[in-house]
Amino acid sequence: MKPDSTPAQELDLLSQSLHNVLLDLHQNSYPHVPNSPQCKKRASVALVLRVRPTYNHRPDRSSLLTNDTNASVKQQLDTFFSQPWVQNGDPEALFIKRASRVGDRWTGHVALPGGKRDPEDADDRAAAIREASEEVGLDLTTNDCIYVGNLPERVVTSSWGSVPLMVLCPYVFLLTGCDSPTLTLQPTEVASTHWVSLDALLSPSSRTVEHVDMTQRLASTGGLMARLASRSMMGYMQFSAIKLMPTETLQCNINLKRSVESAQATTWLQNFRSWFRTHRSDSQSPPLLLWGLTLGILADFLDMLPPHTAVQLWNYPNFTSPDLALIVNLLTYQLRRRNMHQVKLGVRRRPSNTAIDGETAALPVLEMDKKDDRNHVGIGGLGVGRYFGLSDKSPDGSAYAVGIMLRGYYQKIRIALYIFVVWRMAMGSVAAFCLWKYLRRR
């Protein structure tokens, strides 16, 4: 029987794996995804990594190795990870919580630093660097920062996958210093920043679900009553999420006037929801959840690290309404079994190439076809993930698990919704008929 590994050994293994992953990302870049004629916007985000020294392996500052920017990226990474404090350190990633803004699709969400590309940006990576500097005051062009490579680019579409919004391009940077960088948060964009351990992100105990109101899009068409009626029937939709446990948090100091104006701009329903969350029986603030588009981006990266269980920890999106959830489960049972069987048959040398959440599932762009739009990704949860290319395997034969797992799932979801509406109407008719018969007897 093998002895259990200590936390130090686990961090050492994680550090070694991170070294290999970053080398792989640098040497095997993901392809460029061009804009479609219907979508001209591009946006970039920065996945910023660092290694936090542990108490028992604090670095001797006199022996710290400086990053040689004249060396190749491989040499820079090899030098950085050769240091004992790095090998025994705790790798972390930087997240932001977006400021609450009316009309923002991602208001209050946990995200990566980034934003839309401006005309003056030289390329997509320059946009990520500029946005990181503007949003959190982090300069990613200094000598103590290594640009590693990119993660899969994807086209983000509106809710239900109908309208393309932008092409999203994620880039990976590594900070080589042993001290926490000084951050300056832009109040209109960022509410707080959070450094989170990769070890915690990989832990099964951090997995949870996020409940999303899928009826919000009815507010502009059917009004509030239609929205409330739909929610009472459907409930909320559940998506896979990770509960973040930051090791370091920086809150943005927002002046009181802006807070009052923001509160006045909210609806009475939002105010009631805020009050309810504040006065819950557990007296705890809402957890910091990573889900949706950002989880999809990060999952491409996390699944490259041991224990490579991201797919096993991922759950299919479903609804909180019991009868709708049952219909979805029954309707997708055979599909889920078949898709999972195909996943198990696949040889997954590099399982990171899929984004694993209910909204995003990015595959490498293997073959471009102007008539196809298979790299579109919906942000509303029910948009079908579509990608350029004709197969779910890369040229070297690697399979992309969640791309296979989600194959046909959202089509079944749509059918389940139709069945659910008919079912509820039938039940309502039966109830009305029984009530009518009862009243007649009286």
Residue pairs with C-beta under 8 A, 6 or more apart in sequence:
5 13
8 54
8 56
8 88
10 199
11 54
11 88
11 89
11 90
11 199
12 87
12 88
13 306
14 91
14 198
14 199
14 202
14 305
14 306
15 51
15 81
15 86
15 87
15 88
15 89
15 91
16 81
16 87
17 304
17 305
17 306
18 49
18 81
18 91
18 198
18 305
19 77
19 78
19 81
21 301
21 304
21 305
21 352
22 77
22 148
22 149
22 172
22 174
23 74
23 77
24 304
24 350
25 148
25 149
25 150
25 151
25 172
26 73
26 74
26 77
26 148
26 149
27 74
28 149
29 149
29 150
30 149
30 150
30 151
30 152
30 153
30 364
30 365
31 153
31 364
31 365
32 153
32 365
33 153
33 154
33 155
33 167
33 169
33 365
33 375
33 388
34 167
34 368
35 41
35 42
35 167
36 155
36 164
36 373
38 163
38 164
39 155
39 164
39 165
39 166
39 167
41 116
41 117
41 165
41 166
41 167
42 116
42 117
42 124
42 127
42 166
42 167
42 168
42 169
43 114
43 115
43 116
43 117
43 127
43 156
43 166
43 167
43 168
43 169
44 114
44 115
44 117
44 124
44 125
44 127
44 128
44 131
44 168
44 169
44 170
44 171
45 111
45 112
45 113
45 114
45 128
45 131
45 168
45 169
45 170
45 171
45 294
45 297
46 112
46 113
46 114
46 128
46 129
46 131
46 132
46 140
46 170
46 171
46 172
46 173
47 93
47 112
47 151
47 170
47 171
47 172
47 173
47 297
47 298
47 301
48 93
48 94
48 112
48 113
48 132
48 138
48 140
48 173
48 175
49 91
49 92
49 93
49 94
49 172
49 173
49 174
49 175
49 198
50 91
50 92
50 94
50 174
50 175
50 177
50 180
50 181
50 195
51 85
51 86
51 89
51 90
51 91
51 92
51 178
52 89
52 90
52 91
52 92
52 180
52 195
52 197
52 247
53 59
53 85
53 88
53 89
53 178
54 88
54 89
54 90
56 88
57 84
57 85
57 88
57 89
58 85
59 83
59 84
59 85
59 178
61 178
64 83
64 178
65 79
65 80
65 82
65 83
66 143
66 144
67 76
67 79
67 80
67 143
67 144
67 145
67 146
67 176
68 75
68 76
68 79
69 76
69 143
71 79
73 146
73 147
73 148
76 146
76 176
77 146
77 148
77 174
80 86
80 146
80 174
80 176
81 87
85 178
90 197
90 198
90 199
90 247
91 197
91 198
91 199
92 195
92 196
92 197
92 198
92 247
93 195
93 196
93 198
93 201
93 298
94 112
94 113
94 136
94 138
94 193
94 194
94 195
95 110
95 111
95 112
95 193
95 194
95 195
95 196
95 244
95 246
95 290
95 294
96 110
96 111
96 112
96 113
96 135
96 136
96 190
96 191
96 192
96 193
96 194
97 108
97 109
97 110
97 111
97 190
97 191
97 192
97 193
97 194
97 288
98 104
98 106
98 107
98 108
98 109
98 110
98 111
98 189
98 190
98 191
99 107
99 108
99 187
99 188
99 189
99 190
99 191
99 252
99 254
100 107
100 108
100 191
100 262
101 107
101 188
101 262
102 262
102 265
102 266
105 379
106 293
108 191
109 292
109 294
110 194
110 244
110 288
110 289
110 290
110 291
110 294
111 293
111 294
112 170
112 294
112 297
112 298
113 128
113 131
113 132
113 135
113 136
113 138
114 127
114 128
114 131
114 132
114 135
114 170
115 127
115 131
115 134
115 135
115 189
116 127
116 166
117 124
117 127
118 127
118 130
121 127
121 130
124 169
124 171
125 147
125 150
125 169
125 171
127 169
128 140
128 169
128 170
128 171
129 140
129 141
132 138
132 140
133 139
133 140
134 186
134 189
135 185
135 186
135 189
135 190
136 183
136 184
136 185
136 186
136 190
136 193
137 182
137 183
137 184
137 185
137 186
138 181
138 183
139 145
140 147
140 173
144 175
144 176
144 177
145 173
145 174
145 175
145 176
146 173
146 174
146 176
147 171
147 172
147 173
148 172
148 173
148 174
149 171
149 172
150 169
150 170
150 171
150 172
151 170
151 171
151 172
151 297
151 300
151 301
152 170
152 300
152 353
152 355
152 362
152 363
152 364
153 167
153 168
153 169
153 170
153 362
153 365
153 375
154 167
154 168
154 296
154 355
154 360
154 362
154 375
154 377
155 164
155 166
155 167
155 168
155 373
155 375
155 376
155 377
156 164
156 165
156 166
156 167
156 168
156 293
156 376
156 377
156 378
156 379
157 163
157 164
157 165
157 376
157 377
157 378
157 379
157 383
158 164
158 165
158 378
158 379
158 380
158 383
159 217
159 378
159 379
159 380
159 381
159 382
159 383
160 217
160 378
160 380
160 382
160 383
161 376
161 377
161 378
161 380
161 382
161 383
161 384
161 386
162 383
164 373
164 376
165 379
168 293
168 297
170 297
170 300
172 301
175 181
180 195
180 248
183 193
183 250
185 191
185 192
185 193
185 250
185 252
186 252
187 252
187 253
187 254
187 255
187 258
190 252
191 251
191 252
191 254
192 249
192 250
192 251
192 252
193 249
193 250
194 244
194 246
194 248
194 249
194 250
194 288
195 246
195 247
195 248
195 249
196 244
196 245
196 246
196 247
197 245
197 247
198 302
198 305
200 206
200 244
200 245
201 242
201 244
201 290
201 298
201 302
202 302
202 305
202 306
202 307
202 309
202 310
204 309
204 313
206 242
206 243
206 244
206 245
207 240
207 241
207 242
207 243
207 313
208 241
208 242
208 243
208 287
208 289
209 238
209 239
209 240
209 241
209 315
210 238
210 239
210 240
210 241
210 289
210 291
210 292
211 236
211 237
211 238
211 320
212 236
212 237
212 238
212 239
212 381
213 231
213 236
214 234
214 236
214 237
214 380
214 381
214 382
215 226
215 227
215 228
215 230
215 231
215 234
216 227
217 380
218 226
218 227
218 230
219 227
222 230
224 269
233 321
233 324
233 420
233 424
234 319
234 321
234 324
234 417
234 420
235 319
235 320
235 321
235 324
236 319
236 320
237 317
237 318
237 319
237 320
237 358
237 381
237 382
238 315
238 317
238 318
238 319
238 320
239 291
239 292
239 317
239 357
239 358
239 359
239 381
240 291
240 295
240 313
240 314
240 315
240 317
240 356
240 357
240 358
241 289
241 290
241 291
241 295
241 357
242 289
242 290
242 291
242 295
243 287
243 288
243 289
243 290
244 287
244 288
244 289
244 290
246 288
263 271
266 274
277 285
277 286
290 298
291 357
292 357
292 358
292 359
292 360
292 379
292 381
293 357
293 359
293 360
293 377
293 379
295 355
295 356
295 357
295 360
296 355
296 356
296 357
296 359
296 360
296 361
296 362
296 377
297 355
297 360
299 310
299 314
299 352
299 354
299 355
299 356
299 357
300 352
300 353
300 354
300 355
300 362
301 352
302 310
302 352
303 310
303 311
303 351
303 352
303 354
303 356
304 350
304 351
304 352
308 351
310 351
310 356
311 343
311 351
311 354
311 356
311 401
311 402
311 405
314 356
314 357
314 402
314 405
316 332
316 336
316 358
316 405
316 409
317 358
317 381
317 382
317 413
318 325
318 328
318 329
319 325
319 328
321 420
323 420
323 423
323 424
324 416
324 417
324 420
327 416
327 419
327 420
327 423
328 412
328 413
328 416
331 412
331 415
331 416
331 419
332 409
332 412
332 413
332 416
335 407
335 408
335 409
335 412
336 405
336 409
339 404
339 405
339 406
339 407
339 408
339 409
340 405
342 399
342 404
343 399
343 401
343 404
343 405
345 399
346 393
346 398
346 399
346 401
346 404
347 397
347 398
347 399
348 398
348 399
348 400
348 401
349 396
349 397
349 398
350 394
350 398
351 398
351 400
351 401
353 362
353 363
353 364
353 394
353 398
353 400
354 361
354 362
354 363
354 400
354 401
354 402
354 403
355 361
355 362
355 377
355 402
356 401
356 402
358 381
359 377
359 378
359 379
359 380
359 381
359 383
360 377
360 385
361 377
361 385
361 402
361 403
361 406
362 375
362 377
362 385
362 387
363 375
363 387
363 389
363 392
363 400
363 403
364 389
364 394
365 375
365 387
365 388
365 389
366 388
366 389
366 390
366 391
366 394
366 395
367 388
367 389
367 390
368 388
369 388
372 386
372 388
373 386
373 388
374 386
374 387
374 388
374 389
375 386
375 387
375 388
376 383
376 384
376 385
376 386
377 383
377 385
377 386
378 384
378 385
382 410
382 413
382 414
383 410
384 410
384 411
385 403
385 406
385 410
387 403
392 399
392 400
392 403
392 404
392 407
393 399
393 400
394 400
